[in-house]
Amino acid sequence: MSESEMPESSCPWCGHEMTHAADPFGMTAPKPGNIAICAECAGFLEIGADLSVNKLDPSTEVYLMKHQAKAYANLLQLQSVILERVGGDRTS
């Protein structure tokens, strides 16, 4: 797993302060447009142009479900692991 610093930002789902991003596959630092998951609430996020985090647009999530099913399944699996760790439900 690789970890990268990013500008301080707050999860728009739960308010958790974020200063780092981790890639479980160790591949890349965060880039605008990347999809992320909050390690606190497991909410789906999108990295903005300034590397801040925003709620993932529902249309993007639908696109992933339809056109990138394997990637979406991986996101759901990671989300499930986070929720199991924190003992909660996905913030909506």
Buried (B, 14 or more C-beta within 10 A) or exposed (E): EEEEEBEEBEBBBBEBEBEEBEBEEEEEEBEEEBBBBBBBBBBBBBBBEEBBBBBBEEEBBEEBBEEEEEEBEEBBEBBEEBBEEBEEEBBE
